[in-house]
Amino acid sequence: VSCDTDSMQALESDSPLIVYIDIKSPYAFVAVAPTLRLESELGLAFDWRPLTLDIPSYLGSARKKAGKVVEAQRSPAQWNAVRYAYRDARRYAEMQGHILKGTEKIWDTRRINTAILWVNATARDRLPAFLNHVYPAFWRRELDVEDMSVVESCLQAAGAPVKGFAEYCETEGRQAHDDLQAQLHPAGIYGVPTYVFDGEILFGREHLPYVRWHLTGRNGPAPDIAYEVFEC
């Protein structure tokens, strides 16, 4: 499998829409179902890409054990921000019929996020199945996404190729992932979900009505933001 890192530019794609996500983001989690629904409805193939968040750099770090904080490097303000983020996202996850449990630690999602690039390159038609398998299970605390064997089992469950992934993840896949990450902040992309088209950057799933309006010909006035909820 070859991933041409030179052609992967942060704001450019052959697809009409780039979607940046991170498996460990609760806001990306609640954006996946409506974004996949829009993709299917329009008969398009969006360009799904990883943005692997460095959460400790802006929200500090913490680790729990049996539901209790055993290690923390967060200010009271950072804890409040984290609690609000989970409360807000949990509300929308429950409306979609999902369980969203706060994570026990800040996960290193480079490996599972690199799998997004792998599925894009090897079996694009299996990407919805991969996302729909990984996200709900991860937020039920059922997946150790740092474990290679677990990531491979997710690929297998989605009907995507497994053979060659481990090597890809440590070689050209890792290079493709890291090269892309280095471009994102300079390009003005900081969080997930982020939608990009024609050089325009929209952060948050509340912009999906505007994205739909753009992708369907910009007929009529541009819609306001909205939090649409779709069943999976």
C-alpha positions in Angstrom: 0.0 0.0 0.0 1.3 3.4 -0.9 0.3 6.7 0.7 1.6 9.7 -1.2 2.4 12.1 1.6 3.6 14.7 -0.8 0.1 15.0 -2.3 -1.7 15.1 1.1 -2.0 18.8 1.8 -4.0 20.0 4.8 -6.5 22.1 2.8 -6.5 20.2 -0.5 -8.3 17.0 -1.7 -9.8 15.4 -4.8 -12.9 14.9 -2.6 -15.4 17.8 -2.3 -15.0 17.7 1.5 -12.3 16.9 4.0 -13.3 15.7 7.4 -10.8 15.8 10.3 -11.5 13.5 13.3 -9.8 11.9 16.3 -11.0 8.7 17.8 -10.5 10.1 21.3 -12.6 13.2 20.8 -16.1 13.0 22.1 -17.2 15.8 19.8 -15.9 13.9 16.8 -17.8 10.9 18.1 -21.2 12.6 18.0 -20.3 14.1 14.6 -19.6 10.8 12.8 -23.2 9.5 12.4 -24.6 12.7 10.9 -21.5 13.2 8.7 -21.7 9.6 7.4 -25.4 10.1 6.8 -24.7 13.2 4.7 -22.0 11.4 2.8 -24.4 8.5 2.0 -27.3 10.8 1.2 -25.3 12.8 -1.4 -23.6 9.7 -2.8 -20.2 11.2 -2.2 -16.9 9.9 -0.7 -15.6 12.4 1.8 -11.9 12.6 2.6 -11.7 11.4 6.2 -8.4 12.3 7.9 -6.9 12.1 11.4 -6.1 15.1 13.5 -4.4 13.5 16.6 -5.1 15.9 19.4 -2.4 16.9 21.9 -4.9 17.3 24.8 -2.3 17.8 27.6 -1.0 20.9 25.8 -4.2 22.8 26.4 -6.3 20.8 28.9 -3.6 19.3 31.1 -3.4 15.5 31.8 -5.1 13.1 34.2 -5.4 9.4 34.8 -8.2 7.5 36.6 -8.3 4.1 38.2 -11.7 2.5 39.2 -13.3 5.9 38.6 -11.0 7.8 40.9 -8.3 10.3 39.8 -5.0 8.9 40.7 -2.8 11.3 38.8 -3.6 14.8 37.5 -1.8 17.9 36.1 -4.8 20.1 35.6 -6.0 23.5 36.9 -9.5 23.9 38.3 -10.4 25.8 35.1 -9.1 22.9 32.9 -11.1 20.4 34.9 -14.3 22.5 34.4 -13.6 22.6 30.7 -13.2 18.8 30.5 -16.4 18.2 32.5 -18.4 20.5 30.3 -17.0 18.9 27.1 -18.1 15.5 28.3 -21.5 16.6 29.6 -22.3 18.4 26.3 -21.1 15.5 24.1 -22.8 12.9 26.3 -26.1 14.6 25.7 -25.9 14.2 21.9 -24.4 10.7 22.1 -27.4 9.6 24.2 -29.8 11.2 21.6 -28.1 9.0 19.0 -28.6 5.9 21.1 -24.9 5.7 22.3 -23.1 5.4 25.6 -20.3 7.9 26.2 -18.2 7.2 29.2 -15.4 9.5 30.2 -12.0 8.0 29.4 -9.7 6.7 32.2 -6.7 8.4 30.6 -5.6 10.5 27.7 -5.1 7.9 24.9 -2.4 7.9 22.3 -4.6 7.5 19.2 -1.9 7.7 16.6 -2.2 4.0 15.8 -6.0 3.9 15.5 -5.9 7.2 13.6 -3.3 5.9 11.2 -5.8 3.0 10.5 -8.1 5.7 9.0 -5.5 6.4 6.4 -5.0 2.7 5.8 -8.7 2.0 5.2 -8.8 5.0 3.0 -6.0 3.6 0.9 -7.0 -0.1 0.9 -10.8 -0.4 1.2 -12.5 3.0 1.1 -15.9 1.4 1.0 -15.3 -0.1 4.4 -14.5 3.2 6.1 -18.1 3.8 7.4 -18.1 0.3 8.9 -14.7 0.9 10.5 -15.8 4.2 12.1 -19.1 2.8 13.2 -17.3 -0.1 14.8 -14.5 1.8 16.5 -16.2 4.9 17.9 -19.1 3.4 19.9 -16.9 0.6 21.3 -14.1 3.0 22.3 -16.5 5.3 24.2 -18.0 2.3 26.0 -14.4 1.7 27.2 -14.2 -1.6 25.3 -11.2 -0.9 23.1 -7.5 -0.4 23.9 -6.7 1.5 20.8 -3.0 1.6 21.6 -2.8 -2.2 21.2 -1.9 -3.2 17.7 -3.8 -6.5 17.9 -7.0 -4.6 19.0 -6.6 -2.2 16.0 -6.2 -5.1 13.7 -9.3 -6.7 15.1 -11.2 -3.5 14.4 -10.0 -3.6 10.8 -11.1 -7.2 10.5 -14.5 -6.5 12.1 -15.1 -3.7 9.5 -14.1 -6.0 6.6 -10.9 -4.0 5.8 -7.5 -5.6 5.1 -5.4 -6.6 8.1 -2.3 -8.0 6.4 0.4 -5.4 6.1 -1.2 -2.9 8.4 1.3 -3.4 11.3 4.3 -2.7 9.0 2.4 0.2 7.3 1.7 1.7 10.7 5.4 1.8 11.6 6.7 3.0 8.3 4.9 5.0 5.5 1.7 5.2 7.4 3.4 6.8 10.4 5.2 9.1 8.1 2.0 10.1 6.4 0.2 10.7 9.7 3.1 12.7 11.2 3.6 14.8 8.0 -0.1 15.7 8.0 -0.2 16.6 11.7 2.7 19.0 11.1 0.6 20.9 8.5 -2.6 21.3 10.5 -1.9 24.1 12.9 -0.1 26.3 10.4 -3.1 25.8 8.1 -5.5 26.9 10.8 -6.9 23.5 11.8 -6.9 23.0 15.5 -9.8 20.8 16.6 -12.2 18.1 15.5 -14.5 17.6 13.8 -13.3 20.1 11.2 -14.7 20.3 7.7 -12.7 21.8 4.9 -13.8 22.7 1.3 -12.5 25.2 -1.2 -10.0 26.3 1.4 -12.8 27.2 3.9 -12.4 25.7 7.4 -15.5 25.0 9.6 -15.0 23.7 13.1 -17.8 21.7 14.7 -20.7 19.5 13.5 -23.1 22.4 14.0 -21.9 23.6 10.5 -23.3 20.5 8.8 -26.3 22.3 7.4 -23.9 24.8 5.8 -21.8 22.0 4.5 -24.9 20.4 3.0 -25.9 23.7 1.4 -22.5 24.1 -0.1 -22.3 20.5 -1.5 -25.8 20.7 -3.0 -25.2 23.8 -5.0 -25.7 26.7 -2.6 -29.3 27.2 -3.5 -31.2 29.8 -1.5 -29.8 31.6 1.5 -27.1 30.0 3.6 -28.5 28.1 6.6 -27.7 29.0 10.2 -25.8 26.5 12.4 -27.8 23.6 13.9 -27.2 20.5 16.0 -28.9 17.8 13.9 -29.3 14.4 15.4 -29.5 11.3 13.3 -30.0 7.7 14.4 -27.1 5.5 13.5 
